[in-house]
Amino acid sequence: MSEKRRAEIEAKRAKLAELRKARADRQKAEAERRSSETGTPHYNPRDVDDLVSSLIGTSSRVDSAADSPASSLPGTPALGQSSLPGPSGISLSGRLSRQSDVTSDTRLSLGTTLIQSQNGATESVMEREMTPRVVPDLIDIEQELFELPQKERVIYNKEVQTMEIEEEPAAASEEEIRERIMREREAAEAERIAHEQALEAESKQLDEEIAQEIREMTEEEKLSIFSAPEFLDFVEQSTKIIQRALNDNYDYIRDYTIGTESGPEASEGRIKNVCAFYDERHTKNRSITDIDWSPKYPELSCASYNKNPAALNEPDGIVAVWNLHLLERPEFVFHSQSDVLSVTFSPFHSNLVFGGTYSGQILLWDTRSKHLPVLKTPLSAAGHTHPVYAMQMVGTQNAHNLITSSTDGTVCSWLVDMLAQPQETLELVHAGHNKTSEVAITALNFPDNETTTFWVGTEEGNVYQANRYDRAGAKAGLNSYDVYKGHAGPVMGVHFHPLVGPVDFSDLFLTCAVDWTVKLWRAKSLAKPSTAVTHVPPLYSFDEADDYVYDVKWHPTHPALFGTVDGAGKFDIWNLNHDTEVPVVSTTVGSGRALNKLRWERKDGRRAAVGGSDGRLYIYDVGDMALPRESEWTDMQRTVANMVGGGTHANGVGDDSARIVAGR
């Protein structure tokens, strides 16, 4: 139904409502009038008489005087009688003269009244007290009652026959006035009835038109409405709000602190599986390749997925943004033409999500837009042409870049609003390689507050330090002299210690690899680069895992806490201040299939997101384990000192035989 037709129907409905209201008011007024008359005719005869009397000029006072008997007026003689003694008469000139012989001392006193019956048979005497009546003194008055009419003089001239003489219309009789008033009232009543009939007819017509407009739609019309983009957007947005409200099980009037254990040791060693995000439509037969938490909204997390081999018509790669208050389906789903291998939220723009693909493209999605990316890099030699497994946003709010790396050794720096070509391109090459000088980058990480120097993990198992620009004592590119050698297989994850707390541990970083180990390293000082090939050994090696270790991450607030995920489906949490040989918590996630990625919540680290090959994103709550005590930093200093003094040099440099192997 078009907007114009909808507006016409609304106008007709409004007019119909006004007509119905007017009809109801008229019916109410008619009922009140009839109830006030209580069965009398529509007009009152007395009102008609008064109206006629006022029109013909007759005074009610004269009528009342005529109707009153003469004897009721004191001092007035009855008509045809003379109450005054003495001669009286009318002179020829029309004057009335009379003389009174009654003196002022004359009194009338009646004490007894005789009443005789009509047949004269019986006389009865009634005693009645009569008040004396004083007769006033009369005087002679001469009053001119009328004047004799003068004789009319008729003058004839030549204009008598042609002059227009205005004559007053004859006064209408009482019957004519009554008939005219009745006709006017009947005409007004007929006009009112005709108006009501016209309104009723118009109301019925409007009802019929509205009934014709509001009809049962055909299947084709329903299908066209259901497939309209506006209708789909409305349903998508409104159902998200409804589902979020239904999933919010928080009781706002309950005190959750009553009956709970308190203290840092109360929930030590316990973690809780909050939920597992999975969508049959979008994530079926897909594996999670990367995870990230929103920097602004703590309930939002995103996960990237590879292709679904069983669905050829679906996009090869997707990114799903999940909401902890919306468990049944993802908040947003973004599409890609290639498998998405890495994903990250922009820390400076909460609506932007970046993804690195298997084809080498860098994609930018916006949560305010549709499923497709709003910006993407070209498939050319100017950018990446190999899979992008690692990316990180560095810089500040006003000056930041997206750093990406691919397996051909290319590191690119991008401006967020311009992905047509990279701002900088860096080729990491190593002259000591046998067949090719390229360094296949599988992991990349920048230390906190560092935007120039970064460390990369490679397929050969070594970790290298590289520079984006030339700096004092080091050139841009790969530092091939300092080789962090310790892993026997491809490095899957590199992560530096966060810069939090009173003690700076930002020179420590963890690595994990397919050799079933996790290693702790201390980065060499940038002020003293090596001039010859130097092998930097790890400070410590954690060999507890029984499968490939795919990811490792320091806790964002606790200095001694980190987590790992492996191919056996285990999620391990280590506390170096508590034990360096075995994890404090080891949990088998889901069905035990391989876990690929781990990411702590950015704010306080109470929740961790893990994902793997089953396509499910698991959210765990670690409870009070994430709350560090004040002594954790000094305990961590003591732990690191024991690791360094256990068989390695103070600066972390030593041969491989001197490293500490724990847990095996």
Disulfide bonds with the S-S distance in Angstrom:
none
